[in-house]
């Protein structure tokens, strides 16, 4: 008896009932619709009108123009600049090593990730972009 058989037996023993919907008889639906029509007074407004009002207010919100965020663009420029070149070089070398480890099925050395190198590069890019960002926001 395998592990999957054990789980299958446990689940089947719990006795979960399947939910099945039954369609109402055709006669009752016709009677209900005519009864509902009689109950509503003629001067009562249908429920669909408020939905139309909501639809009209939505285009006003869509007309507002979103301002483009310049921070990612500034950080990318800084990451590729000479100021952050050493950090980018270390990050790129690490990415190459990790890629080779993943492609080599016989690799038995320690598993490496590039988190530290990535954070060093991002810190440099953020420090470089911060003054430029403040100038762009003012």
N, C-alpha and C positions, 0 to 999 in steps of 0.2 A: 504494500500500500504506500503510494507516494504522497508527498506533501500536498500536491494538487488534489488528489483523491480525498484527503482528509478535509481540506477546505470545502470541497464540493459537498461532502457528506454533512458537514456542520451547517452550511448554508441551506441545504435542502431540508435539514431537520428543523430549522427555525420556522418554516412554514409561512414564508412571506406570500401573501395573497396578491395575485395580479389584479390591478385595477382595470376593469373593463367597463366602458360606457355603453349604455343601451340607448338607442334612438327612441324618442317618445313616439307614441302612435300618431299617425297622420291626422286622425280625427281631433285629437286634443289640441294640436297646434293650431288648427283652423279655428276651433272654438275660442282658444286663448287670444288670438289676434283680434277676433271680432269683439270680444269682451273688453280688451284693452282700448280699442278704438271707441267704444261706447263710454268708457270711464273718463276719457280725456275731454275736457270742455273745448269748444271750438276756439275760444280766445287764448288758450294756453299755447305758449311758444314751444317749438320743438327744441330738443336738447342740442341740436347741431349748430345753432347760431353762435353760442359762446366759443366754440372751436374755431369758427371763421374769424371771430375777432382776434383770437390769439394768433392765427396765421397772419393777419394783417400787421400785428405788432412785431413779429419776428423779422421781416425784411428791414425794419428800421435798425435793428441791432446788427444785421449783416452789412449794412452800408458803412459802418464804422471801419476805418482803415487801421490795420494792425501795424505797429511800428516794428521794423526789423531789429532783431537783437544783434548788436555789433560785437559783443564779447567773444563769441566763438571764432569769428573771423580774425579779430585782433590776437587772440591766443594762438591760432594756427600760424599767423604771420610770425609771431614771436617764437614759436616752437621751431620754425624753420630758419630763424635768424642766426647770426653768428654768436649772439649772446648765449643762446641755449644749444649751440652746436655740440658741445661735449656731452650733454645729457641725452640729446637725440642720438648721437653716435652709440653711446652705451645701450640705450633702449633698442636700437636697430640690431646691434650685435646679439643682444639677449633674445630678441624675437627670432633671429636666424638659428640660434642654438636650440631653442625650444621647438621650432619647426622641424629641425633635423632629428631631435629626440622622438617626436611624434611619428615621423616617417620611418624611423629605424625600428623594426620589430624586435631586434636582438639587443637593444639598448637596456642595460641593467644598472646604470648609474643612478644617482639621486635625481628625483623629479625636480625640475626648476620652473619657476614662473617669473614673470617680469614685473611684478607688482612694485617692487622697490624702485626699479628704473623708471617705471611709468610715473610714479608719484614725484620723483625728482624732476622729470621733464615737465610735468604739469605745474609743479611749484614754480619752476623757472619761467614758464610761459605766463602764468598768472601774475608773477611779480613784474614781468616786463610789460604786460598788457594793462595793468592797473592804472598807471598815470595816463596812458592814452585813452582809456575808457572814461576816466573822469573828465578829460578835455572834451570828449565826444558828447558826454551827457550835459555839460554846462551850456 
